[in-house]
Amino acid sequence: MAALKYAGMDDTDSEDELPPGWEERSTKDGWVYYANHEEMKTQWEHPKTGKKKRCAGDLPYGWEQEMDDKGQIFYVDHINKRKTYFDPRQAFTIEDIQVKPKRYDGNTAALEILQGHDLSNKVIVITGGNSGIGFETARSFALHGAHVIIACRNKTRSSKAVSLILEEWHKARVEAMTLDLASLRSVREFAEGFKARKLPLHILVCNAAVCTQPWHLTEDGLESTFQICHLGHFYLVQLLQDVLRRSAPARVVVVSSESHRFTDLVDSCGKVDLALLSPPQKEYWSMLAYNRAKLCNILFSNELHHRLSPHGVISNAVHPGNMMYTSIHRSWWLMTFLFTLARPFTKSMADERGEGPTGTCCLDLDDRGLLESLGHTY
Ligand SMILES: NC(=O)c1ccc[n+]([C@@H]2O[C@H](COP(=O)([O-])OP(=O)(O)OC[C@H]3O[C@@H](n4cnc5c(N)ncnc54)[C@H](OP(=O)(O)O)[C@@H]3O)[C@@H](O)[C@H]2O)c1
């Protein structure tokens, strides 16, 4: 095959060999097409196999793509000082079929999961979308065409997150709206503001959280970890429930944590004790408060699913992965120390604070059900 020959590789695939008079070419963005010189026509399908292909990867080191005065693309190999009309990447073409990994694992990133999905008709709200897992989720949805609203308490940080996504793709439909989950008034204002825009809501990701922060009461008189991680989201979903139902099929994704297993909500007699949710300072242990809030996330998500799924709104709780380096640890030096120790072995996020090392890793989801909960089945 010509392409293999030009790339200095042997042709080992006779099925792929073109009939006489045909030539394999590629477009600027790497799609392979076939030119029939006898009939003076071109087509996307291989004349023998009928398969479509595209080039995999970038041009080899030292190569550059240029255009001649007839508008035809050619390639310059600066190292060997030669020119060719054959795309050297054609040596590494892959078939154009929607090949999805059979199993997702701990290295699968959100962008990979969404690969091939057009989300341009979806409106998605993500709480805490300016940072960590929320940011990677917002970014991945936006790069797949969704209209993404980052619901965030801090305008400077949310604008930075929006700009980072727009820098990556200037056509991304991403914006920020103010939401402070530590204030029920703010949650109400956010919901009213969202509803005033008459947008549908297909996916609501309840992601924002704080962990191991010192005890303090919110303006509503509730312990803040409980209110931010659970109650604020609970209220938000109540207020947006009608929009979700009108937008069905829709879904709520509640980002919880495996740590919910290390607590319960019952007293010594085995009865649910609501006083445990917003304890006074002397009974407060920050990690326990976080675990309880995460347990509430799951109980809430399950009940929500039970109530709303007959109306086309499903809800899933997600554990995103263990000790992924985000800013979740920032309130307590010990957590920062543990997250730093674990960092080489876990995923890291790049966020609007620029703390993450690569920005290429994101949701650590190793269960297909959880992946589906992030909307990739749409
Ligand atoms: N990282 C992990 O290993 C891990 C493991 C299990 C579960 N999770 C869960 O994953 C989710 C995302 O956490 P992350 O690791 O990505 O942490 P993160 O980087 O700290 O992100 C948390 C987000 O929540 C926002 N937030 C905090 N308080 C808020 C409030 N009052 N109102 C609105 N937004 C608020 C933060 O905004 P600011 O930037 O303004 O603070 C930030 O955007 C959380 O639900 C967490 O429990 C994480």
The ligand as a Gaussian input file, in Angstrom:
#p B3LYP/6-31G(d) Opt

LIG

0 1
 N      -11.383000      13.783000      45.420000
 C      -11.728000      12.605000      45.841000
 O      -10.888000      11.733000      46.039000
 C      -13.163000      12.288000      46.127000
 C      -13.456000      11.000000      46.620000
 C      -14.775000      10.678000      46.874000
 C      -15.775000      11.601000      46.604000
 N      -15.470000      12.849000      46.141000
 C      -16.579000      13.790000      45.897000
 O      -16.387000      14.404000      44.643000
 C      -17.049000      15.677000      44.647000
 C      -16.142000      16.727000      44.077000
 O      -15.035000      16.914000      44.951000
 P      -13.580000      17.276000      44.446000
 O      -12.686000      16.207000      44.915000
 O      -13.593000      17.637000      43.011000
 O      -13.290000      18.544000      45.382000
 P      -13.016000      20.073000      45.068000
 O      -11.997000      20.229000      44.007000
 O      -12.727000      20.701000      46.396000
 O      -14.410000      20.595000      44.524000
 C      -15.459000      20.905000      45.382000
 C      -16.315000      21.959000      44.723000
 O      -17.397000      22.258000      45.608000
 C      -17.528000      23.670000      45.651000
 N      -18.163000      24.169000      46.863000
 C      -17.702000      24.070000      48.114000
 N      -18.542000      24.725000      48.948000
 C      -19.538000      25.224000      48.198000
 C      -20.692000      26.002000      48.455000
 N      -20.972000      26.429000      49.696000
 N      -21.508000      26.321000      47.443000
 C      -21.219000      25.931000      46.188000
 N      -20.147000      25.214000      45.858000
 C      -19.311000      24.881000      46.860000
 C      -16.103000      24.176000      45.568000
 O      -16.107000      25.552000      45.222000
 P      -14.909000      26.518000      45.678000
 O      -13.832000      26.355000      44.667000
 O      -15.533000      27.884000      45.678000
 O      -14.479000      26.085000      47.045000
 C      -15.563000      23.270000      44.479000
 O      -15.909000      23.772000      43.228000
 C      -17.479000      15.930000      46.089000
 O      -18.839000      15.649000      46.214000
 C      -16.654000      14.935000      46.884000
 O      -17.315000      14.549000      48.066000
 C      -14.179000      13.214000      45.898000

